[in-house]
Amino acid sequence: MLTADDIRDRVRSRPFRPLRIVTSSGEAYDGLHPDLIMMGQHDITVGLLDSGPSTY
């Protein structure tokens, strides 16, 4: 099991390598860009890319 510090180190590493976070309930979230992974003191937020048509 990774700690918050382990995840934070992976997000800050250069070059960034995408990572998959799997929750204790089995849900998986792919962190595809470091700007889409936000670490709090007690939680983590992973932004998802929209696969729909571009608006610009």
Buried (B, 14 or more C-beta within 10 A) or exposed (E): EEEEEEBBEBBEEEEBEEBEBEEEEEEEBEBBEBEBBEBEEEEBEBEEEEEEEEEE
